[in-house]
Amino acid sequence: MLIYLGPVYGTVYGMVQEKEQRSKESMRMMGMGDLSYWLSWFAYYSIQSTVITLIGWAVLCINVCKYGSAGYIFLYMWLFGESIMGQIVFY
């Protein structure tokens, strides 16, 4: 769970900076919709989360889980990382 602390901090910090600079309102005046805005944040976080999941998964599979299914372990870790994005948005 601690490996996702960095992307969470970066994403929340970026959202707060964007809110302070009122750039979302500026982009909305230029014609950008809400869906595009949230998809960009989701893509930003998903890329970070996927990279961190791959690193954590590789370390875990090499050192700890030699007899478990690697696909299930990756899926579990990746879905956990993506669920944190939902908590960031709805908190």
N, CA, C and O atoms as CSV, one atom per row, in Angstrom:
chain,resi,resn,atom,element,x,y,z
A,1,MET,N,N,0.822,-1.186,0.000
A,1,MET,CA,C,0.000,0.000,0.000
A,1,MET,C,C,0.867,1.252,0.000
A,1,MET,O,O,0.465,2.276,-0.552
A,2,LEU,N,N,2.010,1.191,0.589
A,2,LEU,CA,C,2.867,2.364,0.668
A,2,LEU,C,C,3.496,2.732,-0.674
A,2,LEU,O,O,3.921,3.871,-0.864
A,3,ILE,N,N,3.560,1.777,-1.609
A,3,ILE,CA,C,4.187,2.104,-2.893
A,3,ILE,C,C,3.340,3.082,-3.705
A,3,ILE,O,O,3.854,3.730,-4.616
A,4,TYR,N,N,2.059,3.195,-3.388
A,4,TYR,CA,C,1.189,4.110,-4.125
A,4,TYR,C,C,1.124,5.489,-3.501
A,4,TYR,O,O,0.397,6.355,-3.989
A,5,LEU,N,N,1.867,5.706,-2.436
A,5,LEU,CA,C,1.831,6.991,-1.745
A,5,LEU,C,C,2.391,8.124,-2.618
A,5,LEU,O,O,1.872,9.240,-2.585
A,6,GLY,N,N,3.430,7.847,-3.386
A,6,GLY,CA,C,4.023,8.866,-4.260
A,6,GLY,C,C,3.073,9.372,-5.330
A,6,GLY,O,O,2.874,10.581,-5.445
A,7,PRO,N,N,2.472,8.472,-6.126
A,7,PRO,CA,C,1.519,8.957,-7.139
A,7,PRO,C,C,0.301,9.647,-6.547
A,7,PRO,O,O,-0.220,10.594,-7.137
A,8,VAL,N,N,-0.156,9.189,-5.398
A,8,VAL,CA,C,-1.306,9.832,-4.758
A,8,VAL,C,C,-0.944,11.253,-4.368
A,8,VAL,O,O,-1.708,12.185,-4.621
A,9,TYR,N,N,0.214,11.422,-3.754
A,9,TYR,CA,C,0.657,12.756,-3.363
A,9,TYR,C,C,0.799,13.659,-4.589
A,9,TYR,O,O,0.337,14.799,-4.580
A,10,GLY,N,N,1.439,13.147,-5.640
A,10,GLY,CA,C,1.631,13.948,-6.850
A,10,GLY,C,C,0.323,14.337,-7.512
A,10,GLY,O,O,0.174,15.468,-7.974
A,11,THR,N,N,-0.627,13.409,-7.565
A,11,THR,CA,C,-1.911,13.698,-8.202
A,11,THR,C,C,-2.718,14.703,-7.393
A,11,THR,O,O,-3.283,15.640,-7.957
A,12,VAL,N,N,-2.776,14.520,-6.097
A,12,VAL,CA,C,-3.527,15.464,-5.248
A,12,VAL,C,C,-2.873,16.835,-5.298
A,12,VAL,O,O,-3.567,17.848,-5.385
A,13,TYR,N,N,-1.546,16.881,-5.245
A,13,TYR,CA,C,-0.840,18.159,-5.317
A,13,TYR,C,C,-1.126,18.857,-6.647
A,13,TYR,O,O,-1.355,20.066,-6.677
A,14,GLY,N,N,-1.112,18.095,-7.753
A,14,GLY,CA,C,-1.407,18.680,-9.054
A,14,GLY,C,C,-2.821,19.208,-9.154
A,14,GLY,O,O,-3.048,20.266,-9.741
A,15,MET,N,N,-3.781,18.481,-8.587
A,15,MET,CA,C,-5.170,18.937,-8.610
A,15,MET,C,C,-5.353,20.206,-7.781
A,15,MET,O,O,-6.095,21.106,-8.174
A,16,VAL,N,N,-4.686,20.275,-6.647
A,16,VAL,CA,C,-4.787,21.470,-5.798
A,16,VAL,C,C,-4.143,22.662,-6.492
A,16,VAL,O,O,-4.698,23.760,-6.471
A,17,GLN,N,N,-2.983,22.462,-7.105
A,17,GLN,CA,C,-2.322,23.551,-7.848
A,17,GLN,C,C,-3.208,24.035,-8.987
A,17,GLN,O,O,-3.317,25.237,-9.227
A,18,GLU,N,N,-3.837,23.103,-9.683
A,18,GLU,CA,C,-4.716,23.477,-10.787
A,18,GLU,C,C,-5.924,24.259,-10.283
A,18,GLU,O,O,-6.380,25.198,-10.936
A,19,LYS,N,N,-6.436,23.872,-9.130
A,19,LYS,CA,C,-7.586,24.589,-8.558
A,19,LYS,C,C,-7.185,25.998,-8.122
A,19,LYS,O,O,-7.946,26.948,-8.304
A,20,GLU,N,N,-5.985,26.130,-7.543
A,20,GLU,CA,C,-5.526,27.446,-7.119
A,20,GLU,C,C,-5.292,28.375,-8.300
A,20,GLU,O,O,-5.554,29.575,-8.208
A,21,GLN,N,N,-4.804,27.835,-9.405
A,21,GLN,CA,C,-4.517,28.652,-10.579
A,21,GLN,C,C,-5.748,28.869,-11.456
A,21,GLN,O,O,-5.707,29.629,-12.422
A,22,ARG,N,N,-6.826,28.200,-11.111
A,22,ARG,CA,C,-8.088,28.294,-11.844
A,22,ARG,C,C,-7.937,27.955,-13.329
A,22,ARG,O,O,-8.605,28.537,-14.184
A,23,SER,N,N,-7.061,27.018,-13.612
A,23,SER,CA,C,-6.855,26.647,-15.012
A,23,SER,C,C,-7.992,25.773,-15.535
A,23,SER,O,O,-8.237,25.747,-16.741
A,24,LYS,N,N,-8.694,25.053,-14.647
A,24,LYS,CA,C,-9.837,24.252,-15.103
A,24,LYS,C,C,-10.922,25.159,-15.673
A,24,LYS,O,O,-11.520,24.853,-16.704
A,25,GLU,N,N,-11.168,26.273,-14.995
A,25,GLU,CA,C,-12.179,27.206,-15.495
A,25,GLU,C,C,-11.743,27.828,-16.819
A,25,GLU,O,O,-12.567,28.050,-17.705
A,26,SER,N,N,-10.456,28.104,-16.949
A,26,SER,CA,C,-9.944,28.655,-18.211
A,26,SER,C,C,-10.095,27.657,-19.344
A,26,SER,O,O,-10.485,28.019,-20.454
A,27,MET,N,N,-9.787,26.404,-19.061
A,27,MET,CA,C,-9.944,25.376,-20.092
A,27,MET,C,C,-11.408,25.156,-20.444
A,27,MET,O,O,-11.737,24.875,-21.596
A,28,ARG,N,N,-12.286,25.285,-19.454
A,28,ARG,CA,C,-13.716,25.140,-19.724
A,28,ARG,C,C,-14.210,26.276,-20.619
A,28,ARG,O,O,-15.049,26.053,-21.492
A,29,MET,N,N,-13.691,27.511,-20.408
A,29,MET,CA,C,-14.073,28.640,-21.256
A,29,MET,C,C,-13.593,28.449,-22.690
A,29,MET,O,O,-14.212,28.948,-23.630
A,30,MET,N,N,-12.479,27.720,-22.856
A,30,MET,CA,C,-11.960,27.457,-24.194
A,30,MET,C,C,-12.657,26.286,-24.874
A,30,MET,O,O,-12.382,25.999,-26.039
A,31,GLY,N,N,-13.556,25.605,-24.165
A,31,GLY,CA,C,-14.349,24.567,-24.797
A,31,GLY,C,C,-14.036,23.148,-24.356
A,31,GLY,O,O,-14.607,22.205,-24.905
A,32,MET,N,N,-13.156,22.961,-23.392
A,32,MET,CA,C,-12.852,21.610,-22.934
A,32,MET,C,C,-13.949,21.135,-21.996
A,32,MET,O,O,-14.366,21.862,-21.094
A,33,GLY,N,N,-14.406,19.925,-22.211
A,33,GLY,CA,C,-15.462,19.374,-21.375
A,33,GLY,C,C,-14.930,18.714,-20.113
A,33,GLY,O,O,-13.728,18.501,-19.957
A,34,ASP,N,N,-15.855,18.398,-19.220
A,34,ASP,CA,C,-15.475,17.755,-17.964
A,34,ASP,C,C,-14.919,16.356,-18.183
A,34,ASP,O,O,-13.998,15.937,-17.481
A,35,LEU,N,N,-15.473,15.628,-19.157
A,35,LEU,CA,C,-14.996,14.274,-19.431
A,35,LEU,C,C,-13.533,14.279,-19.848
A,35,LEU,O,O,-12.758,13.438,-19.391
A,36,SER,N,N,-13.151,15.200,-20.697
A,36,SER,CA,C,-11.756,15.308,-21.134
A,36,SER,C,C,-10.845,15.644,-19.965
A,36,SER,O,O,-9.738,15.115,-19.860
A,37,TYR,N,N,-11.300,16.507,-19.105
A,37,TYR,CA,C,-10.518,16.907,-17.943
A,37,TYR,C,C,-10.244,15.718,-17.038
A,37,TYR,O,O,-9.096,15.472,-16.668
A,38,TRP,N,N,-11.290,14.977,-16.677
A,38,TRP,CA,C,-11.109,13.857,-15.757
A,38,TRP,C,C,-10.392,12.687,-16.411
A,38,TRP,O,O,-9.655,11.966,-15.738
A,39,LEU,N,N,-10.592,12.482,-17.709
A,39,LEU,CA,C,-9.846,11.420,-18.398
A,39,LEU,C,C,-8.356,11.723,-18.450
A,39,LEU,O,O,-7.532,10.810,-18.403
A,40,SER,N,N,-8.008,13.002,-18.547
A,40,SER,CA,C,-6.583,13.343,-18.546
A,40,SER,C,C,-5.957,13.045,-17.193
A,40,SER,O,O,-4.831,12.550,-17.135
A,41,TRP,N,N,-6.660,13.336,-16.103
A,41,TRP,CA,C,-6.137,13.012,-14.780
A,41,TRP,C,C,-6.079,11.505,-14.570
A,41,TRP,O,O,-5.137,10.993,-13.965
A,42,PHE,N,N,-7.083,10.801,-15.069
A,42,PHE,CA,C,-7.081,9.341,-14.938
A,42,PHE,C,C,-5.927,8.725,-15.718
A,42,PHE,O,O,-5.276,7.801,-15.231
A,43,ALA,N,N,-5.668,9.226,-16.921
A,43,ALA,CA,C,-4.547,8.704,-17.720
A,43,ALA,C,C,-3.216,9.014,-17.048
A,43,ALA,O,O,-2.324,8.167,-17.022
A,44,TYR,N,N,-3.077,10.204,-16.510
A,44,TYR,CA,C,-1.851,10.595,-15.804
A,44,TYR,C,C,-1.590,9.668,-14.623
A,44,TYR,O,O,-0.477,9.171,-14.454
A,45,TYR,N,N,-2.607,9.437,-13.811
A,45,TYR,CA,C,-2.439,8.575,-12.648
A,45,TYR,C,C,-2.261,7.117,-13.055
A,45,TYR,O,O,-1.472,6.399,-12.440
A,46,SER,N,N,-2.981,6.668,-14.082
A,46,SER,CA,C,-2.894,5.267,-14.506
A,46,SER,C,C,-1.509,4.914,-15.006
A,46,SER,O,O,-1.021,3.815,-14.744
A,47,ILE,N,N,-0.878,5.810,-15.707
A,47,ILE,CA,C,0.484,5.547,-16.187
A,47,ILE,C,C,1.429,5.405,-15.007
A,47,ILE,O,O,2.235,4.475,-14.963
A,48,GLN,N,N,1.339,6.312,-14.059
A,48,GLN,CA,C,2.188,6.223,-12.867
A,48,GLN,C,C,1.893,4.956,-12.073
A,48,GLN,O,O,2.814,4.271,-11.628
A,49,SER,N,N,0.638,4.651,-11.899
A,49,SER,CA,C,0.243,3.480,-11.127
A,49,SER,C,C,0.697,2.188,-11.802
A,49,SER,O,O,1.127,1.253,-11.127
A,50,THR,N,N,0.604,2.135,-13.118
A,50,THR,CA,C,1.014,0.930,-13.843
A,50,THR,C,C,2.512,0.703,-13.735
A,50,THR,O,O,2.949,-0.433,-13.549
A,51,VAL,N,N,3.293,1.738,-13.845
A,51,VAL,CA,C,4.749,1.603,-13.719
A,51,VAL,C,C,5.123,1.129,-12.318
A,51,VAL,O,O,5.949,0.231,-12.161
A,52,ILE,N,N,4.523,1.727,-11.318
A,52,ILE,CA,C,4.823,1.330,-9.943
A,52,ILE,C,C,4.339,-0.096,-9.682
A,52,ILE,O,O,5.012,-0.854,-8.985
A,53,THR,N,N,3.190,-0.468,-10.227
A,53,THR,CA,C,2.695,-1.826,-10.066
A,53,THR,C,C,3.631,-2.828,-10.726
A,53,THR,O,O,3.897,-3.890,-10.163
A,54,LEU,N,N,4.130,-2.506,-11.903
A,54,LEU,CA,C,5.065,-3.418,-12.578
A,54,LEU,C,C,6.338,-3.618,-11.767
A,54,LEU,O,O,6.833,-4.740,-11.665
A,55,ILE,N,N,6.866,-2.562,-11.198
A,55,ILE,CA,C,8.081,-2.672,-10.381
A,55,ILE,C,C,7.802,-3.492,-9.121
A,55,ILE,O,O,8.561,-4.404,-8.792
A,56,GLY,N,N,6.730,-3.175,-8.427
A,56,GLY,CA,C,6.377,-3.920,-7.215
A,56,GLY,C,C,6.050,-5.368,-7.500
A,56,GLY,O,O,6.416,-6.253,-6.726
A,57,TRP,N,N,5.363,-5.619,-8.606
A,57,TRP,CA,C,5.009,-6.975,-9.011
A,57,TRP,C,C,6.249,-7.798,-9.326
A,57,TRP,O,O,6.338,-8.964,-8.942
A,58,ALA,N,N,7.205,-7.195,-10.021
A,58,ALA,CA,C,8.441,-7.916,-10.366
A,58,ALA,C,C,9.217,-8.286,-9.108
A,58,ALA,O,O,9.704,-9.410,-8.985
A,59,VAL,N,N,9.332,-7.360,-8.189
A,59,VAL,CA,C,10.050,-7.648,-6.943
A,59,VAL,C,C,9.317,-8.719,-6.140
A,59,VAL,O,O,9.943,-9.619,-5.580
A,60,LEU,N,N,8.006,-8.620,-6.087
A,60,LEU,CA,C,7.225,-9.577,-5.331
A,60,LEU,C,C,7.290,-10.974,-5.942
A,60,LEU,O,O,7.420,-11.958,-5.215
A,61,CYS,N,N,7.204,-11.070,-7.250
A,61,CYS,CA,C,7.239,-12.377,-7.909
A,61,CYS,C,C,8.615,-13.025,-7.834
A,61,CYS,O,O,8.715,-14.244,-7.692
A,62,ILE,N,N,9.658,-12.245,-7.925
A,62,ILE,CA,C,11.008,-12.802,-7.886
A,62,ILE,C,C,11.353,-13.290,-6.486
A,62,ILE,O,O,11.926,-14.367,-6.324
A,63,ASN,N,N,11.010,-12.508,-5.486
A,63,ASN,CA,C,11.470,-12.803,-4.137
A,63,ASN,C,C,10.469,-13.530,-3.248
A,63,ASN,O,O,10.881,-14.258,-2.345
A,64,VAL,N,N,9.186,-13.360,-3.471
A,64,VAL,CA,C,8.221,-13.850,-2.493
A,64,VAL,C,C,7.316,-14.949,-3.055
A,64,VAL,O,O,7.261,-16.046,-2.501
A,65,CYS,N,N,6.625,-14.669,-4.125
A,65,CYS,CA,C,5.567,-15.557,-4.626
A,65,CYS,C,C,6.056,-16.405,-5.791
A,65,CYS,O,O,5.743,-16.110,-6.944
A,66,LYS,N,N,6.799,-17.425,-5.513
A,66,LYS,CA,C,7.308,-18.286,-6.582
A,66,LYS,C,C,6.254,-19.276,-7.058
A,66,LYS,O,O,6.319,-19.737,-8.197
A,67,TYR,N,N,5.297,-19.608,-6.222
A,67,TYR,CA,C,4.323,-20.630,-6.560
A,67,TYR,C,C,2.926,-20.076,-6.832
A,67,TYR,O,O,2.017,-20.851,-7.130
A,68,GLY,N,N,2.733,-18.802,-6.741
A,68,GLY,CA,C,1.437,-18.198,-7.001
A,68,GLY,C,C,1.290,-17.818,-8.468
A,68,GLY,O,O,2.260,-17.847,-9.225
A,69,SER,N,N,0.097,-17.471,-8.858
A,69,SER,CA,C,-0.174,-17.046,-10.220
A,69,SER,C,C,0.234,-15.579,-10.382
A,69,SER,O,O,-0.316,-14.694,-9.725
A,70,ALA,N,N,1.189,-15.340,-11.250
A,70,ALA,CA,C,1.716,-13.984,-11.427
A,70,ALA,C,C,0.661,-13.040,-12.001
A,70,ALA,O,O,0.636,-11.858,-11.660
A,71,GLY,N,N,-0.192,-13.547,-12.853
A,71,GLY,CA,C,-1.236,-12.712,-13.444
A,71,GLY,C,C,-2.222,-12.192,-12.421
A,71,GLY,O,O,-2.608,-11.024,-12.459
A,72,TYR,N,N,-2.631,-13.056,-11.508
A,72,TYR,CA,C,-3.565,-12.639,-10.463
A,72,TYR,C,C,-2.933,-11.635,-9.511
A,72,TYR,O,O,-3.584,-10.692,-9.061
A,73,ILE,N,N,-1.673,-11.847,-9.215
A,73,ILE,CA,C,-0.977,-10.909,-8.325
A,73,ILE,C,C,-0.894,-9.533,-8.973
A,73,ILE,O,O,-1.159,-8.524,-8.320
A,74,PHE,N,N,-0.523,-9.485,-10.267
A,74,PHE,CA,C,-0.458,-8.206,-10.972
A,74,PHE,C,C,-1.825,-7.544,-11.033
A,74,PHE,O,O,-1.955,-6.348,-10.771
A,75,LEU,N,N,-2.852,-8.330,-11.381
A,75,LEU,CA,C,-4.199,-7.775,-11.492
A,75,LEU,C,C,-4.677,-7.198,-10.161
A,75,LEU,O,O,-5.261,-6.115,-10.124
A,76,TYR,N,N,-4.433,-7.914,-9.084
A,76,TYR,CA,C,-4.838,-7.442,-7.763
A,76,TYR,C,C,-4.133,-6.132,-7.413
A,76,TYR,O,O,-4.769,-5.189,-6.942
A,77,MET,N,N,-2.818,-6.074,-7.645
A,77,MET,CA,C,-2.066,-4.862,-7.314
A,77,MET,C,C,-2.493,-3.693,-8.196
A,77,MET,O,O,-2.631,-2.571,-7.710
A,78,TRP,N,N,-2.704,-3.945,-9.489
A,78,TRP,CA,C,-3.075,-2.873,-10.410
A,78,TRP,C,C,-4.470,-2.336,-10.102
A,78,TRP,O,O,-4.685,-1.124,-10.106
A,79,LEU,N,N,-5.411,-3.228,-9.835
A,79,LEU,CA,C,-6.766,-2.778,-9.503
A,79,LEU,C,C,-6.800,-2.012,-8.186
A,79,LEU,O,O,-7.575,-1.068,-8.032
A,80,PHE,N,N,-5.963,-2.418,-7.241
A,80,PHE,CA,C,-5.874,-1.662,-5.989
A,80,PHE,C,C,-5.365,-0.253,-6.261
A,80,PHE,O,O,-5.900,0.717,-5.724
A,81,GLY,N,N,-4.332,-0.135,-7.095
A,81,GLY,CA,C,-3.799,1.179,-7.438
A,81,GLY,C,C,-4.818,2.048,-8.155
A,81,GLY,O,O,-4.892,3.252,-7.912
A,82,GLU,N,N,-5.603,1.441,-9.040
A,82,GLU,CA,C,-6.614,2.209,-9.764
A,82,GLU,C,C,-7.775,2.604,-8.861
A,82,GLU,O,O,-8.380,3.657,-9.064
A,83,SER,N,N,-8.096,1.783,-7.872
A,83,SER,CA,C,-9.183,2.141,-6.961
A,83,SER,C,C,-8.818,3.353,-6.114
A,83,SER,O,O,-9.700,4.082,-5.659
A,84,ILE,N,N,-7.531,3.572,-5.901
A,84,ILE,CA,C,-7.105,4.745,-5.144
A,84,ILE,C,C,-7.457,6.018,-5.907
A,84,ILE,O,O,-7.767,7.040,-5.294
A,85,MET,N,N,-7.412,5.966,-7.248
A,85,MET,CA,C,-7.801,7.136,-8.046
A,85,MET,C,C,-9.262,7.504,-7.784
A,85,MET,O,O,-9.606,8.684,-7.701
A,86,GLY,N,N,-10.103,6.507,-7.657
A,86,GLY,CA,C,-11.501,6.781,-7.321
A,86,GLY,C,C,-11.647,7.430,-5.962
A,86,GLY,O,O,-12.500,8.296,-5.770
A,87,GLN,N,N,-10.821,7.017,-5.020
A,87,GLN,CA,C,-10.861,7.635,-3.705
A,87,GLN,C,C,-10.351,9.077,-3.757
A,87,GLN,O,O,-10.845,9.935,-3.026
A,88,ILE,N,N,-9.378,9.344,-4.607
A,88,ILE,CA,C,-8.880,10.717,-4.749
A,88,ILE,C,C,-9.986,11.614,-5.305
A,88,ILE,O,O,-10.203,12.720,-4.812
A,89,VAL,N,N,-10.669,11.138,-6.315
A,89,VAL,CA,C,-11.683,11.963,-6.994
A,89,VAL,C,C,-12.892,12.198,-6.113
A,89,VAL,O,O,-13.409,13.313,-6.052
A,90,PHE,N,N,-13.352,11.156,-5.426
A,90,PHE,CA,C,-14.589,11.281,-4.663
A,90,PHE,C,C,-14.402,11.697,-3.223
A,90,PHE,O,O,-15.377,11.778,-2.476
A,91,TYR,N,N,-13.176,11.962,-2.814
A,91,TYR,CA,C,-12.948,12.373,-1.434
A,91,TYR,C,C,-13.129,13.820,-1.268
A,91,TYR,O,O,-12.974,14.338,-0.162
